[in-house]
């Protein structure tokens, strides 16, 4: 899940990073399929509460 979030939240040579809304939508759509539902729920909560943002990570 963390790797998927990083891939969606990072600019790639083939596309720009996805919006927060798109990442939330993709996580919700893949919950129970690609992502463990319990982990996905934690990630969704972290994203919604802006507690998971590599751009603002402290060093």
C-alpha positions in Angstrom: 0.0 0.0 0.0 2.8 2.4 0.8 4.5 1.8 -2.5 1.3 2.3 -4.4 0.6 5.6 -2.5 4.2 6.7 -3.4 3.7 5.8 -7.0 0.4 7.7 -7.2 1.7 10.7 -5.2 4.9 11.2 -7.3 5.5 12.7 -10.7 6.5 10.0 -13.2 8.1 10.4 -16.6 4.8 9.2 -18.1 2.4 11.2 -16.0 2.1 13.8 -13.2 1.3 12.9 -9.7 -2.4 12.2 -9.0 -4.6 14.6 -7.0 -5.4 13.8 -3.4 -9.0 13.1 -4.5 -7.9 10.7 -7.2 -5.6 8.8 -4.8 -8.5 8.5 -2.3 -10.8 7.2 -5.0 -8.3 4.7 -6.3 -7.6 3.5 -2.8 -11.3 3.0 -2.1 -11.9 1.3 -5.4 -9.0 -1.2 -4.8 -9.9 -1.9 -1.2 -10.5 -5.6 -0.7 -9.0 -6.3 -4.2 -5.5 -5.0 -4.5 -5.3 -3.6 -0.9 -6.1 -5.2 2.4 -9.3 -3.4 3.5 -7.9 -2.7 7.0 -4.7 -1.1 5.7 -6.6 0.8 3.0 -8.9 2.3 5.7 -5.8 3.5 7.7 -4.3 5.0 4.6 -7.5 6.7 3.7 -7.7 8.2 7.2 -4.1 9.4 7.0 -4.6 11.0 3.6 -7.8 12.7 4.6 -6.2 14.1 7.7 -3.1 15.3 5.8 -1.0 13.1 8.0 0.7 11.4 5.0 2.3 13.9 2.7 5.9 13.4 1.6 6.1 17.0 0.5 5.7 18.2 4.1 7.8 15.5 5.8 10.2 16.7 8.4 13.8 15.8 8.1 
